[in-house]
Amino acid sequence: MASPQRDIPRMSPYSRPIYKWLDRLVPVALAIFMVLVFVDYSWWMLKSPIHLLSWRSLIFFGIWIPTTLFYVIMAIKDIAQNWNGRWEFAGPQARNPLADTIGVEKVAMQRDFFRSTTGKRYDLTKNPFFRWLFHRRWYQFAAQLPNVIIFNIVIIAGLIGVVNPNRNFATVITWYVWFGVLFVLMIGVGRAWCLICPFSAQAEWVQRLGLFGRGKKLFTLGRKWPQQYSTVLISVFFFLGLTWAEEFYNVAGPGKPAFTSMLVAGIIIWDLFYALTFERRSFCHYGCPLNGVIGVVSAVAPFEGFRAKDRTLCKTCSTKECMRGSKRSYGCGWYEYPGSMSSNFYCGLTGECFKGCPYENVGLAVHAPLKEAYQPRKKRFDLALGVTLMMGALFFEILNATPQYAAFDTWLSRITGWNLVAKALDGQLSGYPNPLDYLGIILIWPLFAWAIAQIGSLLSRRRLTARELLTRYAYGWIPLFGLGILARQLPKVLTNGPTIARVISDPFGFGWNMFGTAQLPLQAKSFAPTWILWVQLGLVVLGGIASLFVTQKISHLDFQGQPGAKGIHVLMMSAVVVQMIVMMGLYYYIALVNPGHPLSPPIR
Amino acid sequence: MLRSRANNPNKKFDQGFLAIGAVLLGLLVVALFTHVADFISVDVMTIMLWLSVGTVMVLSRLNQGRWE
């Protein structure tokens, strides 16, 4: 079985001088943009009626001057080092002749493992523009820089801005805009957020001592994360912990914007610690609270991530530049090997493998949505457990808007004495949510999943283990979780999001008017149309149907012909339907009984 | 079955982890005495990360790191 020869150009379609200059000038323009933002903010800060030596000014300039200086120096270094055409299209090496013999045999042996490559797909890198773009070293930097600037302003705004969350850039951009956009990005593109993440960007720039160039030395101890502790559950548990902290401190508004600053600054500091201690993007793998959520919800997206076009070639490649790096690329920060990737779970879309592959054998394909949830033969138990835990957290986030939960939580905090502990942690907080009921509600979902997996195992007369059934069928919950959590964010985003127009002109609430939009008559909750509830319910139904589709596919691909398969299939489909109905009922009930809650637009 | 302490290949990691835990606990005590709310909140959130890693370390030792 010979693999088809691919039609790859030997010369770049963008080899004319204008593109070479574009290649040089884009990083220069980005560096100038960074300086301009700094100058503009500094000018407005100096113009403000506050004393230059006030604590607010000191915090502002204490953060802005060192970070901007660092980035500009690094940018100049990278531009100078890469001025003479190092980013040019290299062209593919000749195909290894062994690929059509040894490679084909090896891939044929693993055909079942690689079943995720089947079906219709369109490779974006067939398009010359995308090929040109992904080859640029500044491709990721250009995506990251605006976000880095935005989130540095978030830190400063939270620390020095006004306390009113609806007039503070930190709260508005983070919780009314970012948290909604984040889920849309996950569902639409996969790990697009990881591509533009400002937290890992800054840590990685320090680790590489450069913004986009390929440096020779790294500024890190480069320790390896222990293999035994390599699981996505760290990220899931941290997500649960931070969700509790977010509720406890009321970070997401209308709490104090300073807490948002603390959270963002905290993530950058933790990320920096990991980057200086461990190799590559260890924080993204074993620390980032969003890693699990993004990875899981990415399975809904129609992007399969950077992956080998022809695996036979990878089987005979002895240099593995995609993993190890090359003269023009770093090794994959996410420890991925495109030659054996079977899902997009850990593809951070950095494009390093694309730049590094000497055979131009890495592509970025688009295919039907949901495929990444059911196609991979290899499904992980920790990921399945993570899905059930996060589903529990989502149901907690919906349940906590009910008056019954509020009464129960208050009662529990009183009898357990938790309210006294909460007062010690912060005198102004009530103690909501009590960690016991928080964890108790979340744990219902893994226990529910385990119970139905045990019933499924009984239906198969114990030929299939409960662990295997849970591991495979939990992937079927992913679409319901992804769209359910998007529905959870919608009211806050849609009702408060438009206030962004005011705060971008006056980010700190000091009375600035940078873009002339500070006085627009936009108030929080003035955009609370009744249709939001119906959009929420629609998303849950859509998620439920998608989950049923994925569950059906899993039954077909992973369990067809197995003992008790039909009964197990009905059982697992029923579990999805029950969750969908409960979720819809809760969203409707909240809107009915608690119309003033930020989660619940009124029904008229 | 739990691995014995002598054979633990992650001994240095475990020791570093415990040291960081001690530092975080110390910082929490200082923060509670000084009543600085922002300091307490950052420390509490960092402890969440520490606890997450710790929970996985315990679970991984119980199931010998079998997550697939």
Interface residues (C-beta under 8 A of the other chain):
Chain A: P226 Q227 Q228 Y229 S230 T231 L233 I234 S235 V236 F237 F238 G241 L242 W244 A245 Y249 A258 F259 M262 L263 A265 G266 W270 Y286 G287 P289 K378 R380 F381 D382 A424 L425 D426 G427 Q428
Chain B: P9 N10 F13 L32 H35 A37 D38 I40 S41 V42 V44 M45 T46 M48 L49 L51 S52 V53 T55 V56 M57 L59 S60 R61 Q64 G65 R66 W67 E68
